[in-house]
Amino acid sequence: MPPTNQKLRVEARRLRTEDRLSIKEIHEKLGVAKGTLSGWLRDIPLTPDEVKAKQRAARARHNPKLKKSRGVESVYHQQVPASRLTKLQKGKLAEIAALFRMTMHGMAVFGSSFDGDCADWVVETEAGFKKVQVKWAQKQPHGLPLVPLQRKKGHGGFQPYKPGEFDFLVAYDYFTDTCYIWSWDEVKGNNKTITICLEAAEAWNKMSR
């Protein structure tokens, strides 16, 4: 094998062993034919998980809807995926996650005073008493999770929240173990849903304004 080809072979194997690059990625870096690389790297294949990860990344590059990342998967989701939770469990986990954080931030938290009240919690902050509605951030096939801005009415159907029914909306994303906070003024212009966003992540200071 010519010295130049030997150097390329050594570098190709290094890129596979250390950087875990695919044949296509190494081809783009070194300019070596894919067929040649296939022979050089036959004994150090990528794992099935690595192949799947690269396929997902390739789809994301060609589909703008998949480019937004939800963030790092929490240890809780790793232990018990959301798909194994019931609707009741999700609701309780969201309320507990919000309660934990509000207590941690020094707020006095009280349960709803009346049956049928839209607010899940009433909290006392530096700015006074605030009604808090808690929601589960719903995973979507593509893009970031959505948070519903409607509540059940009567024996069926849904209706938008009305002014005064809550002061703050807290959405819990179980996948990343993150709470998102919006004031009523921030969500009142939305119709049915709102998408989680970095600006709202753990923004508990909003409640003290």
C-alpha positions as CSV (number, residue, x, y, z in Angstrom):
1,M,0.0,0.0,0.0
2,P,1.4,3.4,-1.0
3,P,2.5,5.6,2.0
4,T,-0.2,8.2,1.3
5,N,-2.9,5.5,1.3
6,Q,-1.4,4.0,4.5
7,K,-1.6,7.4,6.3
8,L,-5.3,7.8,5.1
9,R,-6.1,4.3,6.4
10,V,-4.6,5.0,9.8
11,E,-6.5,8.3,10.0
12,A,-9.7,6.7,8.9
13,R,-9.4,4.0,11.6
14,R,-8.6,6.7,14.1
15,L,-11.8,8.7,13.2
16,R,-13.9,5.5,13.5
17,T,-12.3,4.3,16.8
18,E,-12.0,7.6,18.6
19,D,-14.6,9.9,17.0
20,R,-17.1,7.1,16.0
21,L,-17.7,8.6,12.6
22,S,-19.7,6.9,9.9
23,I,-18.2,5.9,6.5
24,K,-20.0,8.9,5.0
25,E,-18.6,11.3,7.6
26,I,-15.1,9.9,7.1
27,H,-15.5,10.1,3.3
28,E,-16.4,13.8,3.6
29,K,-13.4,14.5,5.8
30,L,-10.7,12.5,3.9
31,G,-12.1,12.2,0.4
32,V,-11.5,8.4,0.4
33,A,-14.0,6.4,-1.6
34,K,-16.7,4.8,0.5
35,G,-16.0,1.4,-0.9
36,T,-12.3,1.6,0.2
37,L,-13.4,2.9,3.6
38,S,-15.8,0.0,4.0
39,G,-12.9,-2.5,3.6
40,W,-10.6,-0.6,5.9
41,L,-13.2,-0.3,8.7
42,R,-14.9,-3.7,8.4
43,D,-13.5,-4.9,11.7
44,I,-14.6,-1.8,13.7
45,P,-18.3,-1.3,12.9
46,L,-20.6,1.2,14.6
47,T,-23.0,-0.2,17.2
48,P,-26.7,-0.3,16.3
49,D,-27.3,2.5,18.8
50,E,-24.7,4.7,17.1
51,V,-26.2,4.0,13.7
52,K,-29.7,4.9,14.9
53,A,-28.4,8.2,16.5
54,K,-26.7,9.2,13.2
55,Q,-29.9,8.4,11.3
56,R,-31.9,10.6,13.7
57,A,-29.4,13.4,13.3
58,A,-29.5,13.1,9.5
59,R,-33.4,13.3,9.6
60,A,-33.2,16.4,11.8
61,R,-30.8,18.1,9.4
62,H,-33.3,17.7,6.6
63,N,-36.5,18.4,8.7
64,P,-36.7,21.8,10.4
65,K,-39.4,20.5,12.7
66,L,-36.9,18.1,14.3
67,K,-34.1,20.5,14.9
68,K,-35.4,21.9,18.2
69,S,-34.0,19.7,21.0
70,R,-36.0,19.1,24.2
71,G,-32.8,19.0,26.2
72,V,-31.2,16.3,28.3
73,E,-33.3,13.3,29.4
74,S,-33.9,13.3,33.2
75,V,-33.0,10.4,35.4
76,Y,-36.7,10.0,36.3
77,H,-37.7,9.6,32.6
78,Q,-34.8,7.1,32.2
79,Q,-36.1,5.0,35.1
80,V,-39.9,5.3,34.2
81,P,-40.7,6.5,30.7
82,A,-43.7,8.8,30.3
83,S,-45.4,6.1,28.2
84,R,-45.7,3.9,31.3
85,L,-47.5,6.6,33.3
86,T,-51.3,7.0,33.6
87,K,-53.0,10.3,33.1
88,L,-53.6,10.5,36.9
89,Q,-49.9,9.9,37.6
90,K,-48.9,12.6,35.2
91,G,-51.2,15.1,36.8
92,K,-49.9,14.3,40.3
93,L,-46.3,14.4,39.2
94,A,-46.7,17.8,37.6
95,E,-48.4,19.2,40.7
96,I,-45.7,17.7,42.9
97,A,-42.9,19.1,40.7
98,A,-44.4,22.6,40.9
99,L,-45.0,22.3,44.7
100,F,-41.4,21.3,45.3
101,R,-40.0,24.2,43.4
102,M,-42.4,26.8,44.8
103,T,-41.6,25.7,48.3
104,M,-37.9,25.7,47.5
105,H,-38.2,29.3,46.4
106,G,-39.7,30.4,49.7
107,M,-43.4,30.6,48.6
108,A,-46.2,29.6,51.0
109,V,-48.3,27.2,49.1
110,F,-51.9,26.4,49.8
111,G,-54.4,24.0,48.2
112,S,-57.4,25.2,46.2
113,S,-60.1,26.5,48.6
114,F,-63.1,25.4,46.5
115,D,-64.2,22.3,44.6
116,G,-64.1,23.0,40.9
117,D,-61.6,25.9,41.2
118,C,-59.4,26.1,38.2
119,A,-56.3,26.9,40.2
120,D,-54.3,23.9,41.5
121,W,-52.4,25.9,44.1
122,V,-52.6,29.3,45.7
123,V,-49.2,30.7,46.6
124,E,-48.2,33.7,48.8
125,T,-45.3,35.6,47.3
126,E,-43.7,39.0,47.8
127,A,-46.2,40.3,45.3
128,G,-49.2,38.9,47.2
129,F,-51.4,35.8,46.7
130,K,-51.4,34.2,43.2
131,K,-53.4,31.4,41.7
132,V,-51.4,28.8,39.9
133,Q,-52.6,26.3,37.3
134,V,-50.4,23.3,36.7
135,K,-50.2,21.4,33.4
136,W,-48.3,18.4,31.9
137,A,-46.2,19.4,28.9
138,Q,-47.5,17.1,26.1
139,K,-44.9,15.4,23.8
140,Q,-45.5,15.9,20.1
141,P,-44.4,13.7,17.1
142,H,-42.3,16.6,15.9
143,G,-41.0,19.7,17.6
144,L,-41.2,20.8,21.2
145,P,-43.9,19.8,23.7
146,L,-47.2,21.8,23.8
147,V,-49.2,22.9,26.9
148,P,-53.0,23.0,26.6
149,L,-54.7,26.3,27.4
150,Q,-58.2,24.9,27.8
151,R,-60.0,23.2,30.6
152,K,-62.8,20.7,30.7
153,K,-66.4,22.0,30.8
154,G,-69.5,20.2,32.1
155,H,-69.8,16.6,31.0
156,G,-67.6,16.9,27.9
157,G,-65.6,19.2,25.7
158,F,-63.2,22.0,26.6
159,Q,-63.2,25.7,26.9
160,P,-60.6,28.4,27.2
161,Y,-59.6,29.8,30.6
162,K,-61.1,33.1,31.5
163,P,-59.4,36.1,33.1
164,G,-59.1,35.6,36.9
165,E,-59.1,31.8,36.8
166,F,-55.3,31.7,37.2
167,D,-52.5,34.2,37.5
168,F,-49.7,31.9,36.5
169,L,-49.5,28.7,34.3
170,V,-46.8,26.2,35.2
171,A,-46.1,23.4,32.8
172,Y,-44.0,20.4,33.7
173,D,-41.8,18.6,31.2
174,Y,-41.1,15.2,32.7
175,F,-38.6,14.3,30.0
176,T,-36.2,17.0,31.1
177,D,-37.6,17.5,34.7
178,T,-38.2,21.2,33.9
179,C,-41.0,23.5,34.8
180,Y,-42.0,26.4,32.5
181,I,-43.8,29.4,33.9
182,W,-46.0,32.0,32.1
183,S,-48.1,34.8,33.5
184,W,-51.8,35.2,32.5
185,D,-50.8,38.2,30.3
186,E,-48.2,36.0,28.5
187,V,-50.7,33.3,27.5
188,K,-54.0,35.1,27.1
189,G,-53.5,35.8,23.4
190,N,-53.0,32.1,22.6
191,N,-55.9,30.1,21.5
192,K,-55.5,26.4,22.5
193,T,-51.8,25.7,23.3
194,I,-48.5,27.2,24.0
195,T,-45.1,25.7,23.2
196,I,-42.4,25.4,25.9
197,C,-39.5,27.9,25.5
198,L,-36.2,28.6,27.1
199,E,-37.4,32.0,28.3
200,A,-40.1,30.4,30.5
201,A,-37.8,27.6,31.9
202,E,-37.8,27.7,35.7
203,A,-38.7,31.4,35.6
204,W,-40.1,31.5,39.1
205,N,-39.0,35.1,39.6
206,K,-42.1,36.1,37.5
207,M,-44.3,35.3,40.5
208,S,-42.6,37.9,42.7
209,R,-43.0,40.8,40.3
